[in-house]
Amino acid sequence: MNITGNTVLVAGGSSGIGRGIAETLHDRGNRVIVAGRRSGQMAEMARLRPGLSWLELDVTDPASVSRMARQLSEEFPQTNVVFANAGVSRTEDLTGTGWTAEAAQAVVETNILGVIRLIGALIPLLAAQDHATLVATGSALAFVPRADFPSYCASKAFLHSWLLSLRHQLRGHKIEVLELSPPYVQTSLTGEAQASDPRAMPLAGYVAAVMEKLEAGDHPNGEILLDVDLPRRHAERDGRFAEVFARLNPA
Ligand SMILES: NC(=O)c1ccc[n+]([C@@H]2O[C@H](COP(=O)([O-])OP(=O)(O)OC[C@H]3O[C@@H](n4cnc5c(N)ncnc54)[C@H](OP(=O)(O)O)[C@@H]3O)[C@@H](O)[C@H]2O)c1
């Protein structure tokens, strides 16, 4: 993908990985629109980077998704790159007395239905461009789960499969479909502690690595993965699933 001169929507661009990608693409000469629920956060981003725009979006609300898609088509009809990056994560103790299916609901609503809803609403706009790119954020945990995040990991495994079908269905269109599978990165996804967890990859380094891969077209089979995650990605193929699972989930 050419990483300059595009009009880019970053859905889930108000913080973390999405914000890093949005700001970097803005600085590299793209017209960037971020979308999310926290308008104060996005207004501050726009204040710091004149020319950056923002739209309100709650992917769990069908009306909000339709409204945002309409606004985007009217105000930025040239949008040719979309990052579907919105996501939530939480631990769940399925053996705990306090667990109910509602604990999984926000994850399913956001990471599964929300992403489907958003991408579905934006395909017509992308299909109208000469060339377009859709990047959806999954996770390296899609390939081998961390058992304390059962619904989260399953939602990303769902996304992996869904994107395979989407890519196949869009093969006759000029829409490139990419799956971004981050490792553990310093953001506030699971709470403030993650943002400074020394075991997580620094955000700036991850965003720089993603930009390099996008620019170089280094995404075999449409998958953007760091080398460190390849053993996890191919654990099943390499006959090492149980070993990798055990390393991620100590007894
Ligand atoms: N950090 C990691 O270790 C890691 C690893 C693998 C995958 N990921 C994935 O990377 C993506 C970004 O996460 P992050 O780590 O950067 O965490 P983050 O800072 O919490 O970012 C999550 C983004 O999703 C948006 N979002 C959440 N619910 C939304 C909703 N209902 N409607 C619209 N936007 C919504 C948030 O914006 P608002 O709150 O403003 O709506 C925010 O911009 C997620 O899909 C996550 O699963 C992260």
The ligand as an SDF file (V2000), in Angstrom:
LIG
                    3D

 48 52  0  0  0  0  0  0  0  0999 V2000
   -2.6310   -3.6050   22.7980 N   0  0  0  0  0  0  0  0  0  0  0  0
   -2.5250   -4.9000   22.5840 C   0  0  0  0  0  0  0  0  0  0  0  0
   -1.7680   -5.5990   23.2900 O   0  0  0  0  0  0  0  0  0  0  0  0
   -3.3020   -5.5320   21.4770 C   0  0  0  0  0  0  0  0  0  0  0  0
   -2.8980   -6.8160   21.0690 C   0  0  0  0  0  0  0  0  0  0  0  0
   -3.6210   -7.4240   20.0530 C   0  0  0  0  0  0  0  0  0  0  0  0
   -4.6880   -6.7750   19.4660 C   0  0  0  0  0  0  0  0  0  0  0  0
   -5.0520   -5.5270   19.8870 N   0  0  0  0  0  0  0  0  0  0  0  0
   -6.2070   -4.8950   19.2300 C   0  0  0  0  0  0  0  0  0  0  0  0
   -5.8490   -3.5980   18.8070 O   0  0  0  0  0  0  0  0  0  0  0  0
   -7.0340   -2.7880   18.7100 C   0  0  0  0  0  0  0  0  0  0  0  0
   -6.7680   -1.4630   19.4010 C   0  0  0  0  0  0  0  0  0  0  0  0
   -6.5770   -1.6960   20.7760 O   0  0  0  0  0  0  0  0  0  0  0  0
   -5.5350   -0.8720   21.6640 P   0  0  0  0  0  0  0  0  0  0  0  0
   -4.6270   -1.8580   22.2790 O   0  0  0  0  0  0  0  0  0  0  0  0
   -4.9990    0.2530   20.8990 O   0  0  0  0  0  0  0  0  0  0  0  0
   -6.4810   -0.3930   22.8670 O   0  0  0  0  0  0  0  0  0  0  0  0
   -7.2760    0.9900   23.1100 P   0  0  0  0  0  0  0  0  0  0  0  0
   -6.3260    2.0970   23.2990 O   0  0  0  0  0  0  0  0  0  0  0  0
   -8.2330    0.6810   24.1940 O   0  0  0  0  0  0  0  0  0  0  0  0
   -8.0300    1.2340   21.7440 O   0  0  0  0  0  0  0  0  0  0  0  0
   -9.2880    0.6950   21.4690 C   0  0  0  0  0  0  0  0  0  0  0  0
   -9.9660    1.5940   20.4550 C   0  0  0  0  0  0  0  0  0  0  0  0
  -11.2280    1.0000   20.1190 O   0  0  0  0  0  0  0  0  0  0  0  0
  -12.2200    1.9970   20.2310 C   0  0  0  0  0  0  0  0  0  0  0  0
  -13.5090    1.3940   20.5880 N   0  0  0  0  0  0  0  0  0  0  0  0
  -13.7780    0.5210   21.5940 C   0  0  0  0  0  0  0  0  0  0  0  0
  -15.0930    0.2590   21.6260 N   0  0  0  0  0  0  0  0  0  0  0  0
  -15.6500    0.9800   20.6210 C   0  0  0  0  0  0  0  0  0  0  0  0
  -16.9810    1.1370   20.1500 C   0  0  0  0  0  0  0  0  0  0  0  0
  -18.0250    0.5120   20.7290 N   0  0  0  0  0  0  0  0  0  0  0  0
  -17.1910    1.9350   19.0780 N   0  0  0  0  0  0  0  0  0  0  0  0
  -16.1700    2.5880   18.4920 C   0  0  0  0  0  0  0  0  0  0  0  0
  -14.8940    2.4950   18.8990 N   0  0  0  0  0  0  0  0  0  0  0  0
  -14.6470    1.6930   19.9520 C   0  0  0  0  0  0  0  0  0  0  0  0
  -11.7190    2.9350   21.3320 C   0  0  0  0  0  0  0  0  0  0  0  0
  -12.2890    4.2250   21.1470 O   0  0  0  0  0  0  0  0  0  0  0  0
  -13.4350    4.8580   22.0950 P   0  0  0  0  0  0  0  0  0  0  0  0
  -13.2240    4.3100   23.4810 O   0  0  0  0  0  0  0  0  0  0  0  0
  -13.2020    6.3190   21.9720 O   0  0  0  0  0  0  0  0  0  0  0  0
  -14.7140    4.4260   21.4880 O   0  0  0  0  0  0  0  0  0  0  0  0
  -10.2300    2.9810   21.0130 C   0  0  0  0  0  0  0  0  0  0  0  0
   -9.9730    3.9490   20.0360 O   0  0  0  0  0  0  0  0  0  0  0  0
   -8.1580   -3.6020   19.3410 C   0  0  0  0  0  0  0  0  0  0  0  0
   -8.9250   -4.2010   18.3160 O   0  0  0  0  0  0  0  0  0  0  0  0
   -7.4110   -4.6800   20.1280 C   0  0  0  0  0  0  0  0  0  0  0  0
   -8.1640   -5.8440   20.2940 O   0  0  0  0  0  0  0  0  0  0  0  0
   -4.3700   -4.8890   20.8740 C   0  0  0  0  0  0  0  0  0  0  0  0
  1  2  1  0
  2  3  2  0
  2  4  1  0
  4  5  1  0
  4 48  2  0
  5  6  2  0
  6  7  1  0
  7  8  2  0
  8  9  1  0
  8 48  1  0
  9 10  1  0
  9 46  1  0
 10 11  1  0
 11 12  1  0
 11 44  1  0
 12 13  1  0
 13 14  1  0
 14 15  2  0
 14 16  1  0
 14 17  1  0
 17 18  1  0
 18 19  2  0
 18 20  1  0
 18 21  1  0
 21 22  1  0
 22 23  1  0
 23 24  1  0
 23 42  1  0
 24 25  1  0
 25 26  1  0
 25 36  1  0
 26 27  1  0
 26 35  1  0
 27 28  2  0
 28 29  1  0
 29 30  1  0
 29 35  2  0
 30 31  1  0
 30 32  2  0
 32 33  1  0
 33 34  2  0
 34 35  1  0
 36 37  1  0
 36 42  1  0
 37 38  1  0
 38 39  2  0
 38 40  1  0
 38 41  1  0
 42 43  1  0
 44 45  1  0
 44 46  1  0
 46 47  1  0
M  CHG  2   8   1  16  -1
M  END
$$$$
